[in-house]
Amino acid sequence: MLLRLSGLFLALSFISACSSTSPTEDSAQASSIQLETYYDYVLYNPNDQQIIENTHSLAMQLADSQVVLFGEYHSHPAIHLAQLRLLEALYQQQNQLSLSMEQFNRSQQTVLNSYLTNEIGEEWLIKQTKAWDNYRSDYRPLVEFAKDKQLTVVAANAPREHVRCIGQQGLGYLEGLEESERAKLAQDFTTDDPAYQQRLFGNAHHGDSEQSNNHFFAMLAWDETMAESIVKQLENQSTQQVMHTVGNFHIEQRQGTYSRVEQRLNGQKVSSLVAINHEEFEKLSDQQKQALGDYLIVVKGLPKRYQNKANQLAEFKHIKKQSNKQCKSAN
């Protein structure tokens, strides 16, 4: 989600599991990581500094985790491939599994359910939920696997229109919402989180800025709502484990959605799989890798988004304009 949020907050393995022919799959004990294509990835346990052989092996290590948070760089082919393979592997050892997704919000749950029960077709699902542009290429495989296995898919996120209004008006916006709309966002917010706030804004953060605080509260609206959605699904007796797909920023360093899930789990275990590109991975110390997440998925870095500042600023200006559309007060 971070790539999608850049404007809002500036202004407002290897091919694993089933493949036995992948060169990286056969080199799990190799001393160096080689990633030739955008479909190659390596799964890594930072606690013992060992490469994990494949997604089946990772699933075994995650067997006692009630919640598995799978971080992603949106539209990275290797990560989306690994998400599907891990979902398959988790299902094979625990069929009381649910899939939770950042990519749908609570207001879309009814439509999503209608698709899963074959009441509507995919095109109607995409149009009615205004699905992400990369739904067909990246998220369709996950949803179709869940549909085939009759797994629950949780539309976990907060509606964008409410998040945008929080970014403009602060948490006071929630007080004016009707009960049905208020239920689309988490009931509880933990706002005292300076480390997460600092990571979000970096050196640009000014703790006494009302605008900065409102932008942070908007970020929390996503984190808190996703966390609450995940844990509510665990309260359903048909679910013993939830795998949640989410933008990497939300779970790095066990902050954001990770910490909010942990707060609500009452001692149950949450585990993260955090994405990192190979160049960054090589620069981190063992301690830094451990701090980043419980497990890592190492991938080939995506192409540079902008070659010059002018192009980048033009894109940010467009996103800022969209994010700053006038928000009507809920009062």
HUBELVEN-V821407 format. One record per residue. SS is DSSP state (H for helix, E for strand, - for the rest). NEAR is the number of other ideal C-beta (glycine too) atoms within 12 Angstrom. D_CENTER is the distance of its C-alpha to the mean C-alpha in Angstrom with 1 decimal. Layout:
ss: <SS:SS>
near: <NEAR:NEAR>
d_center: <D_CENTER:D_CENTER>
This chain:
ss: <-:H:H:H:H:H:H:H:H:H:H:-:-:-:-:-:-:-:-:-:-:-:-:-:H:H:H:-:-:-:-:-:-:-:-:-:-:-:-:-:E:E:E:E:E:-:-:-:-:E:E:E:-:-:H:H:H:H:H:H:H:-:-:-:-:-:E:E:E:E:E:E:-:-:-:-:H:H:H:H:H:H:H:H:H:H:H:H:H:H:H:H:H:-:-:-:E:E:E:E:E:E:E:E:E:H:H:H:H:H:H:H:H:H:H:H:-:-:-:-:-:H:H:H:H:H:H:H:H:-:-:-:-:-:H:H:H:H:H:H:H:H:H:H:H:H:H:H:-:-:-:-:E:E:E:E:E:-:-:H:H:H:H:H:H:H:H:H:H:-:H:H:H:H:H:H:-:-:H:H:H:H:-:-:-:-:-:-:-:-:-:-:-:H:H:H:H:H:H:H:H:H:H:H:-:-:-:-:-:H:H:H:H:H:H:H:H:H:H:H:H:H:H:H:H:H:H:H:H:H:H:H:H:H:-:-:-:-:-:-:E:E:E:E:E:E:E:H:H:H:-:H:H:H:-:-:H:H:H:H:H:H:H:H:-:-:-:-:-:E:E:E:E:E:E:E:E:H:H:H:H:H:H:-:-:H:H:H:H:H:H:H:-:-:E:E:E:E:E:-:-:-:-:-:-:-:-:-:H:H:H:H:H:H:H:H:H:H:H:H:H:H:H:-:-:-:-:-:-:-:->
near: <37:27:24:28:35:28:26:34:36:26:28:33:46:42:33:42:32:20:23:16:11:30:21:37:32:19:22:26:14:18:10:14:30:22:32:19:18:24:26:31:49:45:47:41:30:29:19:14:17:22:33:38:30:32:42:28:26:41:36:22:29:35:21:18:36:34:46:46:51:51:43:46:39:33:27:35:26:39:45:36:34:50:48:36:39:50:44:33:36:43:30:20:24:28:20:21:40:40:46:48:44:45:41:43:34:37:26:31:29:20:27:37:25:21:31:31:16:14:15:20:15:23:14:17:34:25:15:23:33:19:28:30:15:23:29:19:18:28:36:26:26:44:38:22:27:36:26:18:23:19:33:35:43:43:41:47:43:44:30:35:28:35:42:34:35:43:38:30:30:29:32:19:30:33:18:20:27:13:13:11:20:23:21:32:41:37:22:19:30:27:24:14:27:16:18:31:30:18:28:34:22:13:8:18:23:16:17:8:15:17:25:26:30:30:38:42:40:43:41:40:48:46:49:39:46:46:45:36:45:48:34:28:36:34:20:20:10:17:29:28:38:47:50:52:47:48:36:39:34:46:45:36:28:29:35:44:49:40:29:40:43:29:27:32:25:14:9:23:24:37:37:40:49:45:45:40:29:29:16:22:32:19:12:23:13:17:11:19:28:22:22:35:39:37:42:44:47:42:44:30:20:22:12:11:17:14:9:11:11:11:14:18:17:15:22:26:18:16:24:23:16:21:30:22:18:13:24:15:16:23:13>
d_center: <7.0:9.4:11.8:12.0:12.7:15.2:18.1:17.2:17.1:20.0:21.9:20.7:18.6:19.8:20.4:20.4:21.5:24.1:25.4:28.4:29.4:26.6:28.3:25.4:25.2:28.9:28.6:26.4:29.0:29.4:29.8:27.9:24.8:25.6:23.2:25.3:23.0:19.5:19.2:20.1:17.9:18.9:17.4:18.6:19.4:20.1:22.2:24.9:24.2:24.3:22.8:21.6:23.6:21.1:18.4:21.1:21.9:18.4:18.3:21.5:20.3:17.4:20.1:20.6:17.0:16.4:12.6:10.6:7.1:6.3:5.0:6.1:8.8:8.9:12.1:12.9:15.2:15.2:11.5:11.5:14.8:13.8:11.1:14.1:16.5:14.7:14.4:18.1:19.1:17.6:19.4:22.6:22.9:21.6:22.0:21.2:17.5:15.0:11.9:9.4:7.2:5.6:8.2:11.1:12.5:15.2:18.1:17.3:17.4:21.1:20.9:18.2:20.5:23.4:21.9:21.2:24.8:26.3:27.6:26.1:25.3:22.3:23.7:24.1:20.6:19.3:21.9:21.5:17.8:17.9:15.2:13.4:16.0:14.5:14.2:17.5:16.8:13.2:12.2:15.8:16.3:13.7:15.1:18.6:18.4:17.4:20.2:22.7:22.2:22.2:18.9:17.4:14.3:12.9:12.2:10.2:9.8:12.8:15.1:15.1:18.9:18.9:16.3:18.6:21.6:20.3:19.8:23.5:25.1:23.2:22.7:26.2:25.0:23.7:27.3:28.6:26.3:27.9:26.9:25.2:23.1:22.4:21.1:18.1:16.8:16.6:20.2:19.8:18.5:19.0:19.9:21.8:19.3:21.0:19.2:15.8:17.8:19.6:16.6:15.4:18.9:20.7:24.4:24.2:23.4:26.5:26.2:28.9:27.5:26.8:24.8:22.5:22.2:21.4:18.6:17.2:17.6:15.7:12.7:13.4:13.8:10.1:9.4:12.6:12.3:9.1:10.8:14.1:13.1:11.9:15.1:17.3:16.5:17.7:20.9:21.7:24.2:23.0:19.7:19.9:16.4:12.9:10.2:6.7:4.4:0.7:3.4:5.7:7.8:6.3:7.3:10.1:13.5:12.4:12.2:10.3:8.4:9.9:13.3:13.2:12.6:15.3:17.6:17.7:18.1:21.7:22.0:19.8:17.7:14.0:12.9:10.2:10.1:9.6:10.4:13.7:16.3:19.7:21.7:19.7:19.6:23.4:23.9:22.3:24.5:23.9:23.4:20.7:18.8:19.1:17.9:14.7:13.3:14.9:14.6:14.0:13.7:16.2:16.4:18.8:18.1:17.6:20.7:21.4:20.4:23.6:27.0:28.6:27.8:29.4:27.0:24.0:25.7:26.6:23.0:22.0:25.1:24.1:20.6:22.3:24.9:22.4:20.6:24.0:25.3:27.5:25.9:28.4:28.9:28.2:31.6>
